[in-house]
């Protein structure tokens, strides 16, 4: 595979090297292509493991916002590790006989190429889902339709979804909605000084319908990785967003896949800490979203591998936590409400 001639995108080239090394162990899908400057850029999905869509599935997504290159690099770091493990790790090979891994490392190649948060049309892809009538977005940051020249532009009213957002939604519906358990991890940066794991809803501060299950996952994370660095919480605890893709997909899943479980999570890396430690990077376009110093970049690329390995194991083994009985579910939901909403 080759990158569009004359327009190098290192992250896309890294993905192609991994795909070549995976060979026939991976199923590669081109979801769509987007154009910029006379060149076409593909958006790829890489699938590993079982071909039965009913099996538990973990999806890992990066590069939704073009400025947040570190998100794509973290996804590629995990995919690289898996590629090497598949050559010798019989435990992983056995796990993938009954589970599935889905990767979209770079959803917004034009944004990454042009160093913009938005896609080539000026639309913030994570504000591009159909607005929900219950939505109560924070001013500007929660989505705006004033102008594509301003950040957080949702797109014009009644305009179709952008091709990148539409391609992701179609992929999730096709590959995750049949799974008995599906977990998604969308990797971002650009907020706060701690690493957060956010769950829906983004549009409202009303409690998430799968509160018991996400609280059970939190408990599993806390006892399995007791020294982890993540603050797991509702996204709306920080700000609310209209048009969030994961809110939209979770609503669709509840409508079309009753009886099955879908937990979308967002990893929001605390990039303000990188700026605090190296204030000069605040003066570069990428500095507010990415670690610039080489040692901090390496630390970040290895920091989140245990989390993604944990999520794969938890997804592949759902019976111990994801399906509590009625009494346990009520107890978990009450504890979660007390922690996050009381």
MILOPA-915208 format. One record per residue (C-alpha): x, y, z; residue number from 0; chain; residue in three letters. Coordinates in steps of 0.02 Angstrom, whole numbers, always signed. Last residue first. Layout:
N
<node x="X" y="Y" z="Z" n="NUM" chain="A" res="ALA"/>
...
***
This chain:
342
<node x="-1277" y="+628" z="+2179" n="341" chain="A" res="UNK"/>
<node x="-1221" y="+603" z="+1999" n="340" chain="A" res="UNK"/>
<node x="-1051" y="+518" z="+1988" n="339" chain="A" res="UNK"/>
<node x="-1015" y="+421" z="+2148" n="338" chain="A" res="UNK"/>
<node x="-1191" y="+405" z="+2219" n="337" chain="A" res="UNK"/>
<node x="-1260" y="+360" z="+2048" n="336" chain="A" res="UNK"/>
<node x="-1125" y="+227" z="+2028" n="335" chain="A" res="UNK"/>
<node x="-1164" y="+151" z="+2197" n="334" chain="A" res="UNK"/>
<node x="-1350" y="+145" z="+2155" n="333" chain="A" res="UNK"/>
<node x="-1316" y="+69" z="+1984" n="332" chain="A" res="UNK"/>
<node x="-1205" y="-65" z="+2061" n="331" chain="A" res="UNK"/>
<node x="-1336" y="-112" z="+2191" n="330" chain="A" res="UNK"/>
<node x="-1474" y="-117" z="+2060" n="329" chain="A" res="UNK"/>
<node x="-1366" y="-225" z="+1947" n="328" chain="A" res="UNK"/>
<node x="-1324" y="-342" z="+2089" n="327" chain="A" res="UNK"/>
<node x="-1508" y="-369" z="+2127" n="326" chain="A" res="UNK"/>
<node x="-1553" y="-397" z="+1944" n="325" chain="A" res="UNK"/>
<node x="-1410" y="-515" z="+1905" n="324" chain="A" res="UNK"/>
<node x="-1247" y="-443" z="+1840" n="323" chain="A" res="UNK"/>
<node x="-1203" y="-469" z="+1656" n="322" chain="A" res="UNK"/>
<node x="-1040" y="-377" z="+1616" n="321" chain="A" res="UNK"/>
<node x="-932" y="-435" z="+1762" n="320" chain="A" res="UNK"/>
<node x="-875" y="-617" z="+1763" n="319" chain="A" res="UNK"/>
<node x="-968" y="-667" z="+1605" n="318" chain="A" res="UNK"/>
<node x="-881" y="-536" z="+1498" n="317" chain="A" res="UNK"/>
<node x="-716" y="-625" z="+1463" n="316" chain="A" res="UNK"/>
<node x="-661" y="-564" z="+1290" n="315" chain="A" res="UNK"/>
<node x="-713" y="-386" z="+1330" n="314" chain="A" res="UNK"/>
<node x="-621" y="-386" z="+1496" n="313" chain="A" res="UNK"/>
<node x="-464" y="-459" z="+1415" n="312" chain="A" res="UNK"/>
<node x="-469" y="-332" z="+1274" n="311" chain="A" res="UNK"/>
<node x="-500" y="-191" z="+1396" n="310" chain="A" res="UNK"/>
<node x="-354" y="-246" z="+1504" n="309" chain="A" res="UNK"/>
<node x="-237" y="-251" z="+1354" n="308" chain="A" res="UNK"/>
<node x="-296" y="-76" z="+1308" n="307" chain="A" res="UNK"/>
<node x="-263" y="-12" z="+1484" n="306" chain="A" res="UNK"/>
<node x="-93" y="-98" z="+1497" n="305" chain="A" res="UNK"/>
<node x="-39" y="-16" z="+1332" n="304" chain="A" res="UNK"/>
<node x="-84" y="+159" z="+1393" n="303" chain="A" res="UNK"/>
<node x="+82" y="+217" z="+1463" n="302" chain="A" res="UNK"/>
<node x="+193" y="+143" z="+1326" n="301" chain="A" res="UNK"/>
<node x="+160" y="+277" z="+1194" n="300" chain="A" res="UNK"/>
<node x="+148" y="+411" z="+1328" n="299" chain="A" res="UNK"/>
<node x="+320" y="+373" z="+1398" n="298" chain="A" res="UNK"/>
<node x="+396" y="+373" z="+1224" n="297" chain="A" res="UNK"/>
<node x="+318" y="+543" z="+1187" n="296" chain="A" res="UNK"/>
<node x="+376" y="+610" z="+1354" n="295" chain="A" res="UNK"/>
<node x="+554" y="+554" z="+1318" n="294" chain="A" res="UNK"/>
<node x="+550" y="+634" z="+1145" n="293" chain="A" res="UNK"/>
<node x="+491" y="+805" z="+1208" n="292" chain="A" res="UNK"/>
<node x="+340" y="+861" z="+1108" n="291" chain="A" res="UNK"/>
<node x="+197" y="+777" z="+1200" n="290" chain="A" res="UNK"/>
<node x="+39" y="+815" z="+1100" n="289" chain="A" res="UNK"/>
<node x="-118" y="+919" z="+1113" n="288" chain="A" res="UNK"/>
<node x="-67" y="+1095" z="+1163" n="287" chain="A" res="UNK"/>
<node x="+97" y="+1081" z="+1071" n="286" chain="A" res="UNK"/>
<node x="+22" y="+1039" z="+901" n="285" chain="A" res="UNK"/>
<node x="-5" y="+1217" z="+841" n="284" chain="A" res="UNK"/>
<node x="+152" y="+1280" z="+927" n="283" chain="A" res="UNK"/>
<node x="+162" y="+1417" z="+1059" n="282" chain="A" res="UNK"/>
<node x="+103" y="+1305" z="+1201" n="281" chain="A" res="UNK"/>
<node x="+259" y="+1202" z="+1169" n="280" chain="A" res="UNK"/>
<node x="+362" y="+1331" z="+1261" n="279" chain="A" res="UNK"/>
<node x="+277" y="+1289" z="+1425" n="278" chain="A" res="UNK"/>
<node x="+365" y="+1119" z="+1441" n="277" chain="A" res="UNK"/>
<node x="+310" y="+1038" z="+1604" n="276" chain="A" res="UNK"/>
<node x="+147" y="+1135" z="+1610" n="275" chain="A" res="UNK"/>
<node x="+118" y="+1102" z="+1425" n="274" chain="A" res="UNK"/>
<node x="+137" y="+914" z="+1452" n="273" chain="A" res="UNK"/>
<node x="+18" y="+926" z="+1600" n="272" chain="A" res="UNK"/>
<node x="-110" y="+1014" z="+1490" n="271" chain="A" res="UNK"/>
<node x="-111" y="+857" z="+1383" n="270" chain="A" res="UNK"/>
<node x="-216" y="+756" z="+1504" n="269" chain="A" res="UNK"/>
<node x="-260" y="+611" z="+1388" n="268" chain="A" res="UNK"/>
<node x="-445" y="+593" z="+1355" n="267" chain="A" res="UNK"/>
<node x="-480" y="+408" z="+1332" n="266" chain="A" res="UNK"/>
<node x="-660" y="+398" z="+1272" n="265" chain="A" res="UNK"/>
<node x="-768" y="+248" z="+1313" n="264" chain="A" res="UNK"/>
<node x="-913" y="+169" z="+1218" n="263" chain="A" res="UNK"/>
<node x="-998" y="+24" z="+1312" n="262" chain="A" res="UNK"/>
<node x="-1114" y="-82" z="+1205" n="261" chain="A" res="UNK"/>
<node x="-1215" y="-224" z="+1282" n="260" chain="A" res="UNK"/>
<node x="-1339" y="-342" z="+1199" n="259" chain="A" res="UNK"/>
<node x="-1518" y="-376" z="+1251" n="258" chain="A" res="UNK"/>
<node x="-1590" y="-249" z="+1132" n="257" chain="A" res="UNK"/>
<node x="-1485" y="-225" z="+975" n="256" chain="A" res="UNK"/>
<node x="-1577" y="-102" z="+861" n="255" chain="A" res="UNK"/>
<node x="-1642" y="+32" z="+979" n="254" chain="A" res="UNK"/>
<node x="-1511" y="+18" z="+1115" n="253" chain="A" res="UNK"/>
<node x="-1376" y="+11" z="+981" n="252" chain="A" res="UNK"/>
<node x="-1443" y="+166" z="+895" n="251" chain="A" res="UNK"/>
<node x="-1438" y="+263" z="+1059" n="250" chain="A" res="UNK"/>
<node x="-1260" y="+203" z="+1091" n="249" chain="A" res="UNK"/>
<node x="-1211" y="+256" z="+915" n="248" chain="A" res="UNK"/>
<node x="-1280" y="+431" z="+937" n="247" chain="A" res="UNK"/>
<node x="-1200" y="+455" z="+1107" n="246" chain="A" res="UNK"/>
<node x="-1037" y="+390" z="+1032" n="245" chain="A" res="UNK"/>
<node x="-1045" y="+512" z="+886" n="244" chain="A" res="UNK"/>
<node x="-1074" y="+665" z="+995" n="243" chain="A" res="UNK"/>
<node x="-1193" y="+786" z="+907" n="242" chain="A" res="UNK"/>
<node x="-1220" y="+903" z="+1054" n="241" chain="A" res="UNK"/>
<node x="-1084" y="+907" z="+1186" n="240" chain="A" res="UNK"/>
<node x="-1088" y="+938" z="+1373" n="239" chain="A" res="UNK"/>
<node x="-941" y="+990" z="+1482" n="238" chain="A" res="UNK"/>
<node x="-841" y="+916" z="+1626" n="237" chain="A" res="UNK"/>
<node x="-967" y="+802" z="+1714" n="236" chain="A" res="UNK"/>
<node x="-1044" y="+776" z="+1544" n="235" chain="A" res="UNK"/>
<node x="-904" y="+654" z="+1501" n="234" chain="A" res="UNK"/>
<node x="-964" y="+535" z="+1636" n="233" chain="A" res="UNK"/>
<node x="-819" y="+474" z="+1745" n="232" chain="A" res="UNK"/>
<node x="-667" y="+362" z="+1751" n="231" chain="A" res="UNK"/>
<node x="-513" y="+453" z="+1815" n="230" chain="A" res="UNK"/>
<node x="-365" y="+353" z="+1750" n="229" chain="A" res="UNK"/>
<node x="-189" y="+333" z="+1820" n="228" chain="A" res="UNK"/>
<node x="-185" y="+147" z="+1859" n="227" chain="A" res="UNK"/>
<node x="-102" y="+86" z="+2018" n="226" chain="A" res="UNK"/>
<node x="-236" y="-42" z="+2063" n="225" chain="A" res="UNK"/>
<node x="-232" y="-119" z="+1888" n="224" chain="A" res="UNK"/>
<node x="-341" y="-274" z="+1912" n="223" chain="A" res="UNK"/>
<node x="-435" y="-213" z="+2066" n="222" chain="A" res="UNK"/>
<node x="-472" y="-39" z="+1999" n="221" chain="A" res="UNK"/>
<node x="-506" y="-98" z="+1821" n="220" chain="A" res="UNK"/>
<node x="-633" y="-228" z="+1879" n="219" chain="A" res="UNK"/>
<node x="-719" y="-100" z="+1987" n="218" chain="A" res="UNK"/>
<node x="-727" y="+22" z="+1842" n="217" chain="A" res="UNK"/>
<node x="-800" y="-115" z="+1731" n="216" chain="A" res="UNK"/>
<node x="-935" y="-146" z="+1861" n="215" chain="A" res="UNK"/>
<node x="-970" y="+41" z="+1863" n="214" chain="A" res="UNK"/>
<node x="-986" y="+37" z="+1673" n="213" chain="A" res="UNK"/>
<node x="-1109" y="-107" z="+1689" n="212" chain="A" res="UNK"/>
<node x="-1215" y="-27" z="+1823" n="211" chain="A" res="UNK"/>
<node x="-1225" y="+140" z="+1732" n="210" chain="A" res="UNK"/>
<node x="-1286" y="+62" z="+1571" n="209" chain="A" res="UNK"/>
<node x="-1426" y="+190" z="+1547" n="208" chain="A" res="UNK"/>
<node x="-1307" y="+338" z="+1575" n="207" chain="A" res="UNK"/>
<node x="-1371" y="+459" z="+1705" n="206" chain="A" res="UNK"/>
<node x="-1438" y="+631" z="+1652" n="205" chain="A" res="UNK"/>
<node x="-1301" y="+760" z="+1638" n="204" chain="A" res="UNK"/>
<node x="-1339" y="+782" z="+1454" n="203" chain="A" res="UNK"/>
<node x="-1256" y="+780" z="+1283" n="202" chain="A" res="UNK"/>
<node x="-1097" y="+684" z="+1325" n="201" chain="A" res="UNK"/>
<node x="-1191" y="+533" z="+1391" n="200" chain="A" res="UNK"/>
<node x="-1087" y="+436" z="+1387" n="199" chain="A" res="UNK"/>
<node x="-922" y="+369" z="+1458" n="198" chain="A" res="UNK"/>
<node x="-760" y="+460" z="+1489" n="197" chain="A" res="UNK"/>
<node x="-593" y="+384" z="+1539" n="196" chain="A" res="UNK"/>
<node x="-483" y="+526" z="+1598" n="195" chain="A" res="UNK"/>
<node x="-296" y="+552" z="+1600" n="194" chain="A" res="UNK"/>
<node x="-251" y="+695" z="+1716" n="193" chain="A" res="UNK"/>
<node x="-195" y="+872" z="+1680" n="192" chain="A" res="UNK"/>
<node x="-348" y="+933" z="+1587" n="191" chain="A" res="UNK"/>
<node x="-406" y="+924" z="+1407" n="190" chain="A" res="UNK"/>
<node x="-317" y="+911" z="+1240" n="189" chain="A" res="UNK"/>
<node x="-299" y="+727" z="+1200" n="188" chain="A" res="UNK"/>
<node x="-405" y="+592" z="+1117" n="187" chain="A" res="UNK"/>
<node x="-418" y="+402" z="+1100" n="186" chain="A" res="UNK"/>
<node x="-588" y="+323" z="+1064" n="185" chain="A" res="UNK"/>
<node x="-606" y="+157" z="+1156" n="184" chain="A" res="UNK"/>
<node x="-755" y="+50" z="+1105" n="183" chain="A" res="UNK"/>
<node x="-826" y="-99" z="+1199" n="182" chain="A" res="UNK"/>
<node x="-945" y="-226" z="+1122" n="181" chain="A" res="UNK"/>
<node x="-1027" y="-371" z="+1213" n="180" chain="A" res="UNK"/>
<node x="-1142" y="-502" z="+1138" n="179" chain="A" res="UNK"/>
<node x="-1082" y="-437" z="+970" n="178" chain="A" res="UNK"/>
<node x="-1212" y="-406" z="+834" n="177" chain="A" res="UNK"/>
<node x="-1201" y="-216" z="+848" n="176" chain="A" res="UNK"/>
<node x="-1012" y="-211" z="+839" n="175" chain="A" res="UNK"/>
<node x="-957" y="-246" z="+659" n="174" chain="A" res="UNK"/>
<node x="-1095" y="-174" z="+549" n="173" chain="A" res="UNK"/>
<node x="-1159" y="-36" z="+663" n="172" chain="A" res="UNK"/>
<node x="-983" y="+13" z="+711" n="171" chain="A" res="UNK"/>
<node x="-926" y="+17" z="+530" n="170" chain="A" res="UNK"/>
<node x="-1076" y="+119" z="+474" n="169" chain="A" res="UNK"/>
<node x="-1046" y="+245" z="+613" n="168" chain="A" res="UNK"/>
<node x="-861" y="+260" z="+570" n="167" chain="A" res="UNK"/>
<node x="-898" y="+286" z="+385" n="166" chain="A" res="UNK"/>
<node x="-1031" y="+418" z="+422" n="165" chain="A" res="UNK"/>
<node x="-909" y="+514" z="+532" n="164" chain="A" res="UNK"/>
<node x="-774" y="+513" z="+397" n="163" chain="A" res="UNK"/>
<node x="-897" y="+553" z="+256" n="162" chain="A" res="UNK"/>
<node x="-971" y="+703" z="+349" n="161" chain="A" res="UNK"/>
<node x="-1149" y="+678" z="+407" n="160" chain="A" res="UNK"/>
<node x="-1282" y="+747" z="+291" n="159" chain="A" res="UNK"/>
<node x="-1332" y="+932" z="+308" n="158" chain="A" res="UNK"/>
<node x="-1496" y="+962" z="+399" n="157" chain="A" res="UNK"/>
<node x="-1418" y="+1108" z="+496" n="156" chain="A" res="UNK"/>
<node x="-1244" y="+1152" z="+436" n="155" chain="A" res="UNK"/>
<node x="-1095" y="+1064" z="+512" n="154" chain="A" res="UNK"/>
<node x="-1054" y="+1040" z="+695" n="153" chain="A" res="UNK"/>
<node x="-918" y="+1173" z="+708" n="152" chain="A" res="UNK"/>
<node x="-815" y="+1143" z="+867" n="151" chain="A" res="UNK"/>
<node x="-683" y="+1271" z="+819" n="150" chain="A" res="UNK"/>
<node x="-727" y="+1432" z="+726" n="149" chain="A" res="UNK"/>
<node x="-697" y="+1456" z="+540" n="148" chain="A" res="UNK"/>
<node x="-832" y="+1326" z="+507" n="147" chain="A" res="UNK"/>
<node x="-956" y="+1460" z="+561" n="146" chain="A" res="UNK"/>
<node x="-1103" y="+1487" z="+677" n="145" chain="A" res="UNK"/>
<node x="-1164" y="+1308" z="+690" n="144" chain="A" res="UNK"/>
<node x="-1088" y="+1272" z="+861" n="143" chain="A" res="UNK"/>
<node x="-1044" y="+1119" z="+964" n="142" chain="A" res="UNK"/>
<node x="-1017" y="+1088" z="+1150" n="141" chain="A" res="UNK"/>
<node x="-861" y="+1198" z="+1152" n="140" chain="A" res="UNK"/>
<node x="-966" y="+1344" z="+1090" n="139" chain="A" res="UNK"/>
<node x="-1078" y="+1360" z="+1245" n="138" chain="A" res="UNK"/>
<node x="-1102" y="+1194" z="+1335" n="137" chain="A" res="UNK"/>
<node x="-1226" y="+1081" z="+1251" n="136" chain="A" res="UNK"/>
<node x="-1400" y="+1038" z="+1318" n="135" chain="A" res="UNK"/>
<node x="-1458" y="+891" z="+1213" n="134" chain="A" res="UNK"/>
<node x="-1625" y="+809" z="+1252" n="133" chain="A" res="UNK"/>
<node x="-1687" y="+835" z="+1073" n="132" chain="A" res="UNK"/>
<node x="-1531" y="+748" z="+1006" n="131" chain="A" res="UNK"/>
<node x="-1429" y="+830" z="+868" n="130" chain="A" res="UNK"/>
<node x="-1385" y="+715" z="+723" n="129" chain="A" res="UNK"/>
<node x="-1201" y="+665" z="+736" n="128" chain="A" res="UNK"/>
<node x="-1067" y="+790" z="+684" n="127" chain="A" res="UNK"/>
<node x="-997" y="+856" z="+848" n="126" chain="A" res="UNK"/>
<node x="-857" y="+726" z="+861" n="125" chain="A" res="UNK"/>
<node x="-817" y="+754" z="+677" n="124" chain="A" res="UNK"/>
<node x="-778" y="+937" z="+704" n="123" chain="A" res="UNK"/>
<node x="-820" y="+1008" z="+533" n="122" chain="A" res="UNK"/>
<node x="-704" y="+1127" z="+438" n="121" chain="A" res="UNK"/>
<node x="-735" y="+1042" z="+270" n="120" chain="A" res="UNK"/>
<node x="-562" y="+963" z="+269" n="119" chain="A" res="UNK"/>
<node x="-591" y="+884" z="+439" n="118" chain="A" res="UNK"/>
<node x="-584" y="+980" z="+602" n="117" chain="A" res="UNK"/>
<node x="-448" y="+992" z="+734" n="116" chain="A" res="UNK"/>
<node x="-329" y="+1059" z="+604" n="115" chain="A" res="UNK"/>
<node x="-147" y="+1022" z="+571" n="114" chain="A" res="UNK"/>
<node x="-169" y="+1011" z="+381" n="113" chain="A" res="UNK"/>
<node x="-111" y="+830" z="+368" n="112" chain="A" res="UNK"/>
<node x="-197" y="+779" z="+529" n="111" chain="A" res="UNK"/>
<node x="-360" y="+859" z="+477" n="110" chain="A" res="UNK"/>
<node x="-346" y="+776" z="+306" n="109" chain="A" res="UNK"/>
<node x="-313" y="+606" z="+386" n="108" chain="A" res="UNK"/>
<node x="-467" y="+611" z="+499" n="107" chain="A" res="UNK"/>
<node x="-511" y="+433" z="+553" n="106" chain="A" res="UNK"/>
<node x="-334" y="+374" z="+585" n="105" chain="A" res="UNK"/>
<node x="-307" y="+218" z="+691" n="104" chain="A" res="UNK"/>
<node x="-473" y="+132" z="+653" n="103" chain="A" res="UNK"/>
<node x="-444" y="-34" z="+741" n="102" chain="A" res="UNK"/>
<node x="-558" y="-183" z="+773" n="101" chain="A" res="UNK"/>
<node x="-514" y="-327" z="+889" n="100" chain="A" res="UNK"/>
<node x="-621" y="-484" z="+898" n="99" chain="A" res="UNK"/>
<node x="-648" y="-621" z="+1024" n="98" chain="A" res="UNK"/>
<node x="-662" y="-811" z="+1029" n="97" chain="A" res="UNK"/>
<node x="-513" y="-868" z="+924" n="96" chain="A" res="UNK"/>
<node x="-429" y="-705" z="+971" n="95" chain="A" res="UNK"/>
<node x="-405" y="-766" z="+1150" n="94" chain="A" res="UNK"/>
<node x="-315" y="-922" z="+1087" n="93" chain="A" res="UNK"/>
<node x="-191" y="-819" z="+984" n="92" chain="A" res="UNK"/>
<node x="-163" y="-704" z="+1131" n="91" chain="A" res="UNK"/>
<node x="-118" y="-851" z="+1245" n="90" chain="A" res="UNK"/>
<node x="-12" y="-930" z="+1107" n="89" chain="A" res="UNK"/>
<node x="+101" y="-778" z="+1099" n="88" chain="A" res="UNK"/>
<node x="+230" y="-808" z="+961" n="87" chain="A" res="UNK"/>
<node x="+200" y="-708" z="+801" n="86" chain="A" res="UNK"/>
<node x="+38" y="-635" z="+865" n="85" chain="A" res="UNK"/>
<node x="+137" y="-544" z="+998" n="84" chain="A" res="UNK"/>
<node x="+230" y="-442" z="+867" n="83" chain="A" res="UNK"/>
<node x="+71" y="-382" z="+783" n="82" chain="A" res="UNK"/>
<node x="-11" y="-352" z="+951" n="81" chain="A" res="UNK"/>
<node x="+130" y="-235" z="+1001" n="80" chain="A" res="UNK"/>
<node x="+116" y="-141" z="+836" n="79" chain="A" res="UNK"/>
<node x="-73" y="-123" z="+859" n="78" chain="A" res="UNK"/>
<node x="-45" y="-51" z="+1032" n="77" chain="A" res="UNK"/>
<node x="+83" y="+74" z="+968" n="76" chain="A" res="UNK"/>
<node x="-30" y="+117" z="+821" n="75" chain="A" res="UNK"/>
<node x="-173" y="+162" z="+938" n="74" chain="A" res="UNK"/>
<node x="-54" y="+270" z="+1042" n="73" chain="A" res="UNK"/>
<node x="+10" y="+354" z="+884" n="72" chain="A" res="UNK"/>
<node x="-166" y="+392" z="+823" n="71" chain="A" res="UNK"/>
<node x="-208" y="+477" z="+987" n="70" chain="A" res="UNK"/>
<node x="-40" y="+566" z="+991" n="69" chain="A" res="UNK"/>
<node x="-84" y="+653" z="+829" n="68" chain="A" res="UNK"/>
<node x="-218" y="+757" z="+915" n="67" chain="A" res="UNK"/>
<node x="-220" y="+904" z="+795" n="66" chain="A" res="UNK"/>
<node x="-320" y="+805" z="+667" n="65" chain="A" res="UNK"/>
<node x="-465" y="+767" z="+782" n="64" chain="A" res="UNK"/>
<node x="-539" y="+594" z="+755" n="63" chain="A" res="UNK"/>
<node x="-362" y="+525" z="+747" n="62" chain="A" res="UNK"/>
<node x="-390" y="+367" z="+847" n="61" chain="A" res="UNK"/>
<node x="-514" y="+224" z="+867" n="60" chain="A" res="UNK"/>
<node x="-502" y="+59" z="+962" n="59" chain="A" res="UNK"/>
<node x="-644" y="-67" z="+945" n="58" chain="A" res="UNK"/>
<node x="-659" y="-214" z="+1064" n="57" chain="A" res="UNK"/>
<node x="-774" y="-356" z="+1012" n="56" chain="A" res="UNK"/>
<node x="-856" y="-501" z="+1103" n="55" chain="A" res="UNK"/>
<node x="-911" y="-635" z="+977" n="54" chain="A" res="UNK"/>
<node x="-1074" y="-612" z="+881" n="53" chain="A" res="UNK"/>
<node x="-982" y="-543" z="+730" n="52" chain="A" res="UNK"/>
<node x="-903" y="-713" z="+698" n="51" chain="A" res="UNK"/>
<node x="-741" y="-682" z="+603" n="50" chain="A" res="UNK"/>
<node x="-637" y="-711" z="+758" n="49" chain="A" res="UNK"/>
<node x="-473" y="-620" z="+778" n="48" chain="A" res="UNK"/>
<node x="-406" y="-460" z="+704" n="47" chain="A" res="UNK"/>
<node x="-490" y="-321" z="+606" n="46" chain="A" res="UNK"/>
<node x="-401" y="-169" z="+532" n="45" chain="A" res="UNK"/>
<node x="-504" y="-20" z="+475" n="44" chain="A" res="UNK"/>
<node x="-437" y="+103" z="+348" n="43" chain="A" res="UNK"/>
<node x="-475" y="+282" z="+298" n="42" chain="A" res="UNK"/>
<node x="-401" y="+320" z="+128" n="41" chain="A" res="UNK"/>
<node x="-326" y="+486" z="+74" n="40" chain="A" res="UNK"/>
<node x="-352" y="+552" z="-101" n="39" chain="A" res="UNK"/>
<node x="-243" y="+689" z="-173" n="38" chain="A" res="UNK"/>
<node x="-289" y="+844" z="-274" n="37" chain="A" res="UNK"/>
<node x="-259" y="+960" z="-128" n="36" chain="A" res="UNK"/>
<node x="-373" y="+862" z="-13" n="35" chain="A" res="UNK"/>
<node x="-488" y="+716" z="-46" n="34" chain="A" res="UNK"/>
<node x="-566" y="+589" z="+70" n="33" chain="A" res="UNK"/>
<node x="-575" y="+401" z="+47" n="32" chain="A" res="UNK"/>
<node x="-697" y="+280" z="+126" n="31" chain="A" res="UNK"/>
<node x="-702" y="+128" z="+241" n="30" chain="A" res="UNK"/>
<node x="-553" y="+38" z="+166" n="29" chain="A" res="UNK"/>
<node x="-558" y="-131" z="+253" n="28" chain="A" res="UNK"/>
<node x="-410" y="-235" z="+310" n="27" chain="A" res="UNK"/>
<node x="-431" y="-412" z="+377" n="26" chain="A" res="UNK"/>
<node x="-279" y="-460" z="+477" n="25" chain="A" res="UNK"/>
<node x="-183" y="-623" z="+501" n="24" chain="A" res="UNK"/>
<node x="-159" y="-628" z="+312" n="23" chain="A" res="UNK"/>
<node x="-11" y="-510" z="+321" n="22" chain="A" res="UNK"/>
<node x="+16" y="-432" z="+490" n="21" chain="A" res="UNK"/>
<node x="+185" y="-363" z="+438" n="20" chain="A" res="UNK"/>
<node x="+112" y="-275" z="+287" n="19" chain="A" res="UNK"/>
<node x="-27" y="-202" z="+394" n="18" chain="A" res="UNK"/>
<node x="+101" y="-138" z="+520" n="17" chain="A" res="UNK"/>
<node x="+202" y="-53" z="+383" n="16" chain="A" res="UNK"/>
<node x="+43" y="+21" z="+311" n="15" chain="A" res="UNK"/>
<node x="-5" y="+93" z="+480" n="14" chain="A" res="UNK"/>
<node x="+165" y="+175" z="+498" n="13" chain="A" res="UNK"/>
<node x="+143" y="+255" z="+326" n="12" chain="A" res="UNK"/>
<node x="-25" y="+324" z="+381" n="11" chain="A" res="UNK"/>
<node x="+53" y="+396" z="+538" n="10" chain="A" res="UNK"/>
<node x="+193" y="+474" z="+438" n="9" chain="A" res="UNK"/>
<node x="+78" y="+569" z="+321" n="8" chain="A" res="UNK"/>
<node x="+172" y="+610" z="+163" n="7" chain="A" res="UNK"/>
<node x="+86" y="+707" z="+25" n="6" chain="A" res="UNK"/>
<node x="+186" y="+695" z="-136" n="5" chain="A" res="UNK"/>
<node x="+106" y="+534" z="-192" n="4" chain="A" res="UNK"/>
<node x="-45" y="+475" z="-90" n="3" chain="A" res="UNK"/>
<node x="+21" y="+346" z="+33" n="2" chain="A" res="UNK"/>
<node x="+60" y="+176" z="-39" n="1" chain="A" res="UNK"/>
<node x="+0" y="+0" z="+0" n="0" chain="A" res="UNK"/>
***
